[in-house]
Amino acid sequence: MAIAGKSQLSGKFRRNRMLLTAVLAVYFIYTFIPIFYVITAATKTNQDLFNTFGLWFSDDFHLWQNLSELFTIQDGIFLRWLGNTFYYATVSALGAAIFATLAGYAFAKYDFTGKKFLFALVLGAVMIPQTALVIPIFLLLSEVGLLNTAWAVILPSLVFPPGVFLMRAYVDEAISNEIIDAGRMDGAGEFHIFSRLAFRMLMPGFTTVLILAFVANWNNYFLPLVVLNSPEYFPVTVGLANWYATAVGGTGGVLLYTVVMTGALVSILPVIVAFLIMQRFWQGGLGAGGVKA
Amino acid sequence: MAVITLKDVKKSFGAMSIIANVNLTIQDREFVIFVGPSGSGKSTLLRLVAGLEDTTSGQILIDGEDVTNLGPAERQLSMVFQSYALYPTKTVRQNMSFGLEVARLPKAEITRRVDRVAAILKLEDYMDRKPVALSGGQRQRVAIGRAIVREPVAFLFDEPLSNLDAALRVEMRIEIAKLHQRLGATMIYVTHDQVEAMTLADKIVVLDKGDIQQIGTPIELYEHPANLFVAQFIGSPKMNVLVARADGATITFKSGGRLALSAATPTNVAKLGVRPEDISLVREEQGHLVGTVEVVERLGSDTFAYVAVDQLDAVTVRIVGNVAGITAGQKVGLSLDLNRLHLFADDGKTISTTI
């Protein structure tokens, strides 16, 4: 669409557009090269992996064999890891998104003592990398005897400060005080208003936080690495890293780089699928405030 | 139905006082309008009655029962909001039945009530639509319908028409008046629009800065405003207010013009008010004041002349009908109806006289 004063034919507009396209192209290449490397590597034999050009396929298409090996090696433990990751990420993301929505709603719509201080804490927590918290979390979990259980990964992941921050802003935008007042006049209690009236209106924001939390948990490596030690509880990230270490060490000689690469490829597919499915909710969210209720 | 009484009601946020000290009784079936400029506290007062805000002190009684500490729903009031506040994810039917479902009424009863109200408000064709798919007027009717189905003891309206365009506003105003006659319910209505207040109200409560300025019927307020604020707020175009001094039975304007009254007035007169329709245009030498016509507005039914008078603000004159022969730049005399003058003291209070 042409903007008045900046016609599509103007030199400035075209220069800006070309510059923007160039920057995006560089960014695309930068992000896509590693993914492409994983894709090609997963289709090669271990020998070809080192003897052929890294960013293209070799003549011997070995993907099916690699996949078969991936899912059968060590009694098919990879499938178990995939299941673990899916379980940890889904439960954590759902819990984190629900808590973030509740907290965001409370911050946006209620006045209570210490609100500013608490929100400052949330903001502060956004700045702290999770890595820094892993050791204290380890000590806490050890204290309550939850180490090496699923809870050790899920409980800490239910706290998702960026989600609280996002949901507060979203609630502010999406829900007018008058709608809440209307619910009160209709006799609904505060939780009833939240669950029956507000929550549906917050779906786009909720989904956004859900995806972000899901991806963060799917990719989580350091926390499970520290708090889990039985391979049957490992998520894919930790399991693959273990395999990789074995492959590098050359011990046993059973594990091949290509299996690790194929595992990496398989492990990113669900995230891509989740993004594609959730996308429509996401886009719905951006336009939701446009219609006055 | 409902008699609503406010006793010494005060509301403040921190150190800021929003409602000073309100004492007010709203009779059963009365249509009462809170009117005032923005920030006058009229909406806050309504929210206090609704139970959406807590009073800082004082009591609110409905039919003699103290409801000060009861929640909004327990007061059995319904409210219509300025933005309609319909639930966007629910259909019209679901919007109207939500409150009844919360109250756990039997399904058949809910359907009966919703259908009946939908028929009254002519909403039958839209029952399965979401609010997004409705026009402004339809949304407003749904909001009113949602209030009616609950069969409340009284209705509260918070500037319900201010989001509508001018034509629709007049239409809905008449709808609300009819609704009041039909339901015979107590209604409290907040508006900043004095025309709405004049046309709808049995009783108007004029508020300014959290304080009640005057309570009365529309005509009482128009004819006998208690102070300068009410005098200027009620009536369109506004009452003309001219700086003047009184000396016995003579009033002298700042411009030098004089009025001879039939009786002596108190000496503390600071301002003289006269409504646009109580002034007539006469020949220069016959008027109490002399000025120059600046602008003439012809509305067909009325003609408004804005006359600049030396050292005074422009004086608005209303003449019924479309009068020919008045043009901008013309020198005219202004003749004031001496039986319909309003005198105000320095503090703005009306000075009661028997002029």
Contacts between the chains, C-beta under 8 A, distances in Angstrom:
chain1	res1	chain2	res2	distance
A	176	B	83	6.1
A	176	B	85	6.7
A	178	B	81	4.5
A	178	B	82	7.1
A	178	B	83	5.1
A	178	B	85	3.8
A	179	B	85	4.9
A	179	B	86	8.0
A	179	B	87	6.7
A	181	B	47	8.0
A	181	B	50	8.0
A	181	B	52	5.3
A	181	B	72	7.8
A	181	B	79	7.4
A	181	B	81	6.8
A	181	B	85	6.8
A	182	B	79	7.3
A	182	B	81	6.1
A	182	B	85	4.0
A	182	B	86	7.8
A	182	B	87	7.4
A	182	B	146	7.8
A	183	B	87	7.8
A	183	B	98	7.9
A	184	B	51	8.0
A	184	B	52	6.4
A	184	B	71	7.2
A	184	B	72	4.7
A	184	B	73	7.0
A	185	B	50	6.7
A	185	B	52	7.6
A	185	B	72	4.9
A	185	B	73	6.7
A	185	B	77	7.2
A	185	B	78	6.4
A	185	B	79	4.8
A	185	B	99	7.5
A	186	B	73	6.9
A	186	B	98	5.5
A	186	B	99	3.5
A	186	B	102	5.7
A	186	B	146	7.7
A	186	B	150	7.4
A	187	B	72	7.7
A	187	B	73	3.2
A	187	B	99	5.8
A	187	B	102	4.5
A	187	B	103	5.7
A	188	B	73	7.8
A	188	B	98	7.6
A	188	B	99	7.9
A	188	B	102	5.0
A	192	B	102	7.0
A	197	B	87	5.4
A	197	B	89	7.7
A	200	B	89	4.1
A	201	B	88	6.2
A	201	B	89	6.0
A	291	B	88	7.4
A	291	B	132	5.1
A	292	B	83	6.9
A	293	B	83	7.0
A	293	B	84	6.9
A	293	B	85	7.0
A	293	B	86	5.6
A	293	B	87	7.6
A	293	B	88	4.2
A	293	B	131	5.8
A	293	B	132	7.9
